[in-house]
């Protein structure tokens, strides 16, 4: 990556608007946000001391080490069962689009960053500044992955603000890989004689536990070949605690290599993608369920 790009943590973008008539959270299209629980962030915007301000950022929940935790955010906003509250979220702001009557979207990112840094630098609380790092992209990405973060956003400093996916920024994610026992499949509803999704398991001590499914990364031929091989080892009783309507269960003799983004708090694979079927000669060891997902 060229040195004119910067790396930042980012997930779902959101915009916060505050004016003299009140505050409201909106999406990138300007419509009112349907996401609950951001009143504490709107209150923090009032304390910034500006009549009108539009920030681009994202709500995150940080773990004990100060890292964004997507699973905790889902729990805080009600997307997953759990005992968390939306007030745990903070807005990590990474861009400034409008300030006290001035439309800043036509200015280059380097100028917008200078302005937002004067407003939010060293600020703690419910609105914080997303850190900007100018560095070699490959080296930065390696450090980010080593820290267990999800990746970086690389942006060109000389570009104006443009919504949507443009060539002005890149999303570069970290990924993990592991070998998982295939314990069943869901038949394809679009292709006769093929699987639609593999059901996977990891080890927990001496037992296998269900860790989710994978439905991407296959060729049409692989989908059919897998169904043929799995049908030869069908079993009426699943080897893991799992009841799924329409699923076909198999003996856990085949192992798949899976690439995935992260583990969820519930011990499931996030953003899983099939890479290949491991051959018996590989002696592949089935992945161990991490303690956080136990």
C-alpha positions in Angstrom: 0.0 0.0 0.0 1.3 3.5 -0.8 2.3 5.8 2.1 -0.6 8.1 1.2 -3.0 5.6 2.7 -3.9 5.3 6.4 -5.2 2.3 8.4 -8.2 2.5 10.7 -10.5 0.1 12.5 -14.0 0.2 11.0 -17.2 -1.8 10.7 -20.7 -0.6 9.9 -20.6 3.1 9.1 -23.0 5.5 10.8 -23.5 9.3 10.9 -24.4 11.4 13.9 -26.1 14.7 13.4 -26.6 17.4 16.0 -28.0 20.8 15.5 -29.6 23.5 17.6 -33.0 21.9 17.2 -31.8 18.6 18.7 -29.8 15.5 18.0 -30.6 12.4 15.9 -28.6 9.4 14.7 -28.8 8.7 11.0 -27.5 6.3 8.5 -25.2 7.3 5.6 -28.3 8.1 3.4 -29.5 10.7 6.0 -32.5 8.7 7.1 -33.2 8.2 10.8 -31.3 5.3 12.3 -33.3 2.4 13.4 -30.6 1.2 15.7 -31.6 1.4 19.4 -29.8 2.9 22.4 -27.6 5.7 20.9 -29.0 8.5 23.1 -25.8 8.5 25.2 -23.8 9.2 22.0 -26.2 12.0 21.0 -25.7 13.5 24.5 -21.9 13.4 24.0 -22.3 15.2 20.7 -24.0 18.1 22.5 -20.9 18.5 24.6 -18.7 19.1 21.6 -19.9 22.7 21.5 -20.9 23.1 17.8 -24.2 24.2 16.3 -24.1 21.6 13.5 -21.8 18.6 13.1 -21.9 15.5 11.0 -19.4 12.8 12.0 -18.8 9.6 10.1 -17.9 6.7 12.4 -19.1 3.5 13.9 -20.5 2.2 17.2 -18.3 -0.3 18.9 -18.1 -2.1 22.2 -14.5 -2.6 23.5 -13.3 -5.7 25.4 -11.2 -5.6 28.5 -8.1 -5.1 26.3 -9.5 -2.1 24.5 -10.2 -4.0 21.2 -13.5 -3.7 19.3 -15.7 -6.8 20.1 -18.3 -7.4 17.4 -20.0 -10.1 19.5 -20.3 -7.8 22.5 -21.8 -5.1 20.2 -24.5 -7.5 19.0 -25.4 -8.4 22.5 -25.5 -4.7 23.6 -27.8 -3.9 20.7 -30.1 -6.9 21.2 -28.9 -8.9 18.2 -27.7 -11.8 20.4 -29.1 -13.0 23.7 -26.9 -11.6 26.5 -26.7 -9.4 29.5 -25.3 -6.2 28.0 -26.7 -2.7 27.4 -26.4 -0.4 24.5 -24.9 2.3 26.7 -21.7 0.2 26.6 -21.2 1.3 23.0 -19.1 4.3 22.0 -18.8 6.1 18.6 -15.3 5.8 17.1 -15.3 8.8 14.7 -13.0 8.7 11.7 -14.3 11.5 9.5 -15.9 14.9 9.6 -18.3 15.8 6.8 -20.0 19.0 8.0 -19.2 21.6 10.6 -21.1 24.8 11.6 -22.4 25.6 8.1 -19.5 24.3 6.1 -19.7 21.3 3.8 -16.4 19.5 4.1 -17.0 16.6 1.8 -15.1 18.3 -1.1 -11.9 18.7 0.9 -9.2 16.1 0.9 -9.2 13.6 3.8 -6.0 15.0 5.2 -7.7 18.3 5.8 -10.9 16.7 7.3 -8.7 14.7 9.6 -6.9 17.8 10.8 -10.2 19.3 11.7 -11.7 16.3 13.4 -8.5 15.9 15.4 -8.8 19.4 16.8 -12.3 18.5 18.0 -11.7 15.0 19.4 -7.9 14.6 20.1 -7.3 13.0 23.5 -11.1 13.0 24.1 -12.4 10.1 26.1 -16.0 9.1 26.7 -18.8 8.1 24.3 -17.3 9.8 21.2 -13.7 9.1 20.6 -11.3 9.6 17.7 -10.4 6.6 15.6 -6.6 6.4 15.5 -4.8 7.3 12.3 -1.6 5.4 11.5 0.6 6.2 8.5 2.7 3.1 7.9 3.6 0.4 5.5 0.3 -1.4 4.9 1.7 -4.9 4.9 3.6 -4.4 8.2 0.6 -2.7 9.8 -1.8 -5.4 8.8 0.5 -8.1 10.3 0.6 -6.2 13.6 -3.2 -5.7 13.6 -3.8 -9.5 13.0 -1.3 -10.4 15.7 -3.3 -8.3 18.1 -6.5 -10.2 17.3 -8.1 -7.3 15.5 -10.2 -7.8 12.4 -8.2 -5.7 9.9 -7.7 -2.2 8.6 -9.2 0.3 6.4 -6.7 2.0 4.1 -7.7 5.4 2.7 -6.1 7.9 0.4 -5.3 11.1 2.1 -5.8 13.3 -1.0 -9.4 12.3 -1.8 -12.7 14.0 -1.0 -15.4 12.2 0.8 -17.5 10.0 -1.5 -20.1 7.6 -0.1 -20.2 4.0 -1.2 -17.4 1.7 -2.3 -15.0 3.6 -4.4 -11.3 3.1 -5.2 -10.4 5.7 -2.6 -10.3 3.2 0.2 -9.7 -0.5 0.8 -10.9 -2.9 3.4 -8.2 -5.4 4.3 -9.2 -8.1 6.8 -7.4 -10.6 8.9 -8.4 -14.3 8.6 -7.8 -17.5 10.4 -7.8 -21.1 9.1 -8.5 -24.4 10.7 -9.6 -28.0 10.1 -13.1 -29.0 11.2 -14.9 -32.3 11.3 -17.9 -32.5 8.9 -20.9 -33.7 10.9 -23.6 -33.1 8.3 -24.9 -31.0 5.5 -28.0 -29.2 4.3 -29.1 -30.1 0.8 -29.0 -27.4 -1.8 -32.4 -25.9 -2.8 -30.9 -24.5 -6.0 -28.9 -27.4 -7.4 -30.1 -31.0 -7.5 -27.7 -33.6 -6.1 -25.6 -31.1 -4.3 -25.0 -29.8 -0.8 -26.0 -26.3 0.2 -24.1 -26.0 3.4 -21.7 -28.1 5.5 -22.2 -28.5 9.2 -19.0 -28.4 11.2 -17.6 -29.4 14.5 -14.5 -28.7 16.6 -13.0 -30.6 19.5 -13.8 -29.7 23.2 -11.7 -32.1 25.2 -12.6 -35.6 24.0 -15.9 -34.5 22.4 -17.0 -32.8 19.2 -19.2 -29.7 19.5 -21.1 -27.9 16.7 -19.4 -24.6 15.6 -21.7 -23.6 12.7 -21.8 -24.1 9.0 -20.2 -23.0 5.8 -22.0 -22.3 2.5 -19.4 -20.4 0.5 -16.1 -21.2 -1.2 -17.4 -24.2 -3.3 -17.4 -24.9 -7.0 -20.5 -26.6 -8.4 -18.4 -29.8 -8.9 -17.3 -29.7 -5.3 -20.9 -29.3 -4.1 -21.9 -32.5 -5.9 -18.8 -34.5 -5.0 -19.2 -33.7 -1.4 -22.8 -34.8 -1.4 -21.8 -38.1 -2.9 -19.1 -38.8 -0.4 -21.1 -37.7 2.6 -24.1 -39.8 1.6 -21.9 -42.8 1.9 -21.3 -42.1 5.6 -24.8 -41.0 6.7 -26.0 -41.6 10.2 -29.5 -41.2 11.7 -28.2 -39.7 14.9 -26.0 -36.5 14.9 -22.6 -36.9 16.7 -23.0 -33.4 18.1 -25.9 -31.7 20.0 -27.8 -30.4 16.9 -31.3 -30.5 15.6 -31.8 -28.8 12.3 -34.8 -29.4 10.0 -33.8 -31.0 6.7 -30.2 -31.6 7.7 -28.4 -34.9 6.8 -26.1 -36.1 9.5 -22.9 -38.1 8.9 -20.1 -39.8 10.7 -17.3 -37.3 11.4 -14.7 -39.0 9.2 -14.1 -36.2 6.7 -12.3 -33.0 7.7 -12.6 -29.7 5.9 -10.1 -26.8 5.9 -12.0 -23.6 6.6 -11.0 -20.0 6.5 -12.9 -17.7 8.8 -12.8 -14.2 10.3 -13.2 -14.9 14.0 -15.0 -16.9 16.7 -18.2 -15.5 18.1 -19.0 -15.4 21.8 -21.3 -18.4 21.3 -18.4 -20.5 19.9 -19.4 -20.3 16.3 -17.3 -19.5 13.2 -17.8 -16.0 11.8 -17.6 -15.4 8.0 -16.5 -19.0 7.2 -15.4 -20.1 3.7 -14.6 -23.6 2.5 -11.0 -24.0 1.2 -10.6 -27.7 0.6 -11.3 -31.2 1.9 -8.4 -32.6 3.8 -7.2 -36.0 2.6 -6.7 -38.9 5.2 -3.0 -38.9 4.4 -2.8 -35.3 5.8 -3.6 -36.6 9.3 -5.3 -33.3 9.9 -6.0 -32.5 13.5 -9.5 -31.1 14.2 -9.4 -27.6 15.6 -10.0 -27.1 19.4 -12.8 -24.9 20.5 -11.3 -21.8 22.1 -12.0 -21.2 25.8 -13.9 -18.0 25.1 -16.4 -20.1 23.0 -16.7 -22.9 25.5 
